[in-house]
Amino acid sequence: MAWFFIATAGYFFGAIANTLDKFLLGSKRISSAPVYAFYAGLFGLGALLLAPFGFTVPDTYIICLCLISGLIFSGGILLLFFAFSKAEASRVAPVSGATIPLVTFILSWVFEMEKLHWLHILGMLLLIFGGLLISFDLPLKLGKKKFFSGFYYAFAAGFFLAVAYVIFKHISSSETFVTWYIWTRFGGFIGACLLFAIPLWRKNILKSFRSAKKDKKQTAITGSIFLGNKIAGGLSTLMINYAIGIGSVTLINALVSLQYVFLLMIVALFSTTHAKIFQEKILFWDWAQKIAAIFIIAAGAALIYV
């Protein structure tokens, strides 16, 4: 069960990364989601630092799978950044996170990649329900606007990321972790370069280069925050992908609900000083609902650990 603790640590770092994502996008320190996704894909090449620990060149089929899955993963990250730019972090993460294990479970069942005990399935459902309970306001309103701004981006991001994780799991059965992880980061870099194909996005990315030269002090501050974000995000991705390689991809993806608990705690602290950026509600009943969701998530995590 080492994968359980590795994944939990990965989701803790993921919560830190999500908080900084929202801060950088919400404060407009980074102008747009495509600009952010470009730099994220660029920094993904930092995975090359792992090369001395067992990097190899696999056959063409595996390389293509790695590049495609990395490209799909970068698409999911772009959609996630769009969602963060439009809504609260504690709403976006649960929706994308609930979508990931559901899609993963369906794909794993269709392709007969793994079989789960009924307790694990129950735990997964509790984690998903708890994650959604954090995200939505109660009572649910059946008005014209059923979902929060950014909901569809968050859902689409979850779908893309789930597909990428399933391919990662498939590749891990035949290649070492270092090899497939680095090759998938190359796929992410290709995805970042493809952003230049959209004229408006290309213009914004090139503009970010010029802005960095003009305001060096602001760039240094933003760069430091971004670097901290990428270190946290890199550790998160590294740990979660490693856990997927040695454990159940469905259960590990379901454990993302633990990230919401960490995220809620971190964002609660930041909301007191940066309320306009994080936009979090701090009313009694909102917190009562979120705390109830945390207990449900804890129960789901306990069942998965059995």
N, C-alpha and C positions, 0 to 999 in steps of 0.2 A: 504493500500500500504506500510505498514511497512516493508514487505519482500524486497521491492525495495532498501531501504536504508541499511537494514541489509546485503543484498547480495552485494551491492556496497562497503560497508566497508570490507566485507569478501574478495572481489577481490583486494582491496588495499593491505591487508595483504598478499594475494596470490602473488601479484607482488613482494613484498619484499622477500617472500620465494623463488620464482623462481630465483630472482637475486642472492640470496645466494646459491641456488642449483647450478647454473652455476658457481659461484665463487669457490665453494668447489670441484666440479668435474673438471672444467677447469684448476684450479691451481694444481690439483692432490693432494690436501690436504686429500681428500678421494679417494682412489685408483681406485675404479670402481663403476658402477651403482648398482650391486648386494650388495656390501658392504654397500653402502648408503641406499639402500632399506631395508636391514636388520635392521640397526639402526633406520630408520624411523618407521618400524613396531614395534620395541621394545619400542620406545618412545610413540607410539600410546596408550600404556597402561596407559599413564598419564590421559586418560579420566576417569579412576577410581576415580579421585579427585571429579568428579561430582556425585558420588554414593550417598552421603547424600541428594541430591536434588531430589530424587524420583526413584532410581534404583530398579527394580523388576525383578523377574524371570518369564518370560512369558511361554507359552506352547511350546512344542517341535518343532512344525512347525515354529513358529516365530523365535526361537533360531537358527534353521537350516538356515532359510532365512537370518538372520543377519550374521551368520558365512560365508555363501556362498557369500553374497554381499560384506562383508569385504575382503574376499579372492580375489574376482574379482577386488575390488578397489585397493588392494595391487599390483595385477598384472599390473593394469593400471599405477600405480605410478612407478613400476620397468621399464616399457617400456618408460615412460616419462623421467626417469633419463638416460636411454640409449640415448634418443634423445638429451637431454641437453649436454651429454658428446661428442656429435658429431657435434652440430650446435649451432648457435646463439640463445639466449633465446628469442629474439624478432621474430624469425622465427618459433621456435618449438611451443611456446605457442599458436599462432594464428591457426596453423594447428590442434592441438589437441582440441583447443577450438571451432573451427568451426565444427569439427566432432561431438562433444558432443551434441549440440542442435539439429543437424540434426537427429542423431540416436535417441535421446530422443523424438523428435517430431514424428518420425515414430513409435516407440514403444508405445508411448502414444496414437497415433491414432489407431493402431492395437488393443490394449487392451482397448480402449475407456476410458482412464483414465481422460482425460480432453479435452474440446473444446475451441478453441481460436477465438477471434474476428479477422476479416481480417486485421485490423490495427496492431494488435499484431503480426500476421504472417508476415506482411510487415516489421515491425520493426525488427523481428528476422532475416529476410533475409538481411536487411541492416547491421545488426550487424555482420553477418557471412561474407558478402561481404567485409565490412570494415576491419575485422580481417584478411582475406586472402590477402587483398591489402597491408597490412603492411608486410606480410610474403614474398610475391613473388617479384622478380625483374621485372621491366618493361623495354622494351617490353619482353614478354615471348618468350623464345627461344625453338625451336623445335629440338634441337640437341640431341645427344645421352643421355646426362644427363639432364632430364627434371625437376628433383626435387633435392632439396638440400640434403646433407648428413644428415641422421636422419629423413627424411620425413616419411618413412614407420613406424618407431618406434612411431613418433608423432601421426600418423593417428590411429595406433593400440591402442595406449594409450587412445585416445579420445573415441574409440569404447568401450573399457573395462570400462572406467569411466562412460560413458553414461548408460550402462547396470546396473552398480552399483547404480547410482543415481535414476534410475527408480524403482529399488527394494527398495531403501531407502524410496521413496515416497509412495510405496505400504505399507510398514511396518508402516510408520508414521500415517496411517489412523486408526490403531488399538492399537498402543502403544505410550507411552509418549516419548518425545524426548530423555530424559536422558537414558531411558532403551534401546531403539534401537541403540542409538549412541554408548554406551559403548559396547554392544554386537557386533556391527560391528567392533569395534576396536579389539575385541578378534579375529575376523576373520582375520584382518590384521596381528595380531601377529602370527597366524597360518601360514599365507602366508610367513612371515619373516622366520619362522622356516623351512619351506619347501625349502628354498634356500640352505640349507645344503645338499639337495639331489643331487645337481650338484657338482661333485668333485672339479672342478676348483673354483667355487664360494665358496665352503666350505673352501678350502685352503686359498683363499683371505680374507675371514671373520676371520678365525683363525689367519692369519698373521697380521691382523689389531689389534688384541688383544695384540700380542707380540710387535708390533711397538709402541703401546701406552705406554707400560712399559719402553721401551728403551729411547725414546725422550719425556720426561715429559713436557718440555717447549713448544715444538711444539704441543704436544697433548693438552695442556691447551689452547693454542690459537685456535686451530682447534675446540676443544670442546666448547669454548665460542661462536664461530661463529655458530657451529652446534646447540647449545642450542638456540641462538637467532633465527636461522632459524626455529627450531621446534616450538618455541613459536608463531612466525608469521604464520607458516603453520597450527598450531593447532587452532589459532584464526580464520584463514581463513576457515578451514574445519568446525569448529564449527558453524560459522555464516552462511555459505552457506548451510550446512545441515539443520540448524534451519529454514532458509528462505524457503528451499524446503518443509519442513514439514508444513508450513503455507501458501505457495503460489504456483504458477504454476511452476512445475519442468522444463518445456520447456523454459519458458521465463527467469527464473533464470539462466539456463545454457546458454542461448543466451547472457545474460548480461556479460558473461566472456570477451567479447570484451572490456569492460571497463578496465579489468585487463591489456590488451595490452597497453592501453594508459598510465596507471600508470607505467607499466614495461618499456615502451619506455623512459619515463622521468628519471626513476631511472638508467637504463642502460646507458643512454646518459651521466650521470654524472660520472659513474664508468669507462666508456670507455676512458675518458681522461687520467686516471692514470693506468688503467689495460687493455689496448687495446688488448694485446695478449690473454688474458683470454676471454674477451667478444666478440672479433672479429666483432664488429659492424661497419658498413659503416657510414661515417659521411659526404659524399658528398652532394652537394646542392640538386640534383635531387632525391636522396634517401630520404632526409628529406621532400622535397616537396610532394613526394608520400605518406609518412607516415602522414604528416599533413592533406592531403586530406582525408586519411583513417580515421583520428580522427574525422573530421567533419561528415563523413558518419556514424561512430559509434555513435556520439552524436545524430544524427537524429534518428537512430534506437532506442536508449535508450529513447528518448523523446516519440516516438510512443508506446513503451512498457509501459511507465508510464501513458499514457492516460487512 
